[in-house]
């Protein structure tokens, strides 16, 4: 009788711990943030030209995105999911410009583990022309893929 009570107790105790050990920890390994990806090019040669110094911060954002750094392209511009406009101050080699993106956002399922992310479609880009000569739109769809969206010629 004592042996059967021990067996029943062991089964009940293992019944509590078995589900805990059988659950797989699912983790998200996919990129979940959609950024505007910008490459930098020389206006005169049309070749890629990384700025010596890059400072980038968003208007109405808490902190700088890049602060006087030597950049490894692409530069990543975070768009505000709850707005249709995001504006940035960009300083290329000490010369300031502003870039304003007009866009619309939509939810996109990344995966079951990662959930949803907000993707964007850029309508219009406005910019000043102090250091920047022109901006070429390469891909209007802002997603998590590693695709250059804009080319900044300076």
Protein Blocks (a to p, Z undefined) as FASTA:
>chain_A
ZZmmmmmmmmmmmmmmmmmmmpccdddfbdfbdcdddddddfklopacddfbdcdddehi
abdfbghiacdddddddddfkbcbdcddddeehiacddddddddddddfbfmnopadddd
dfbdcdddfklmbdcdfblbdcfbdcdfbdcdZZ
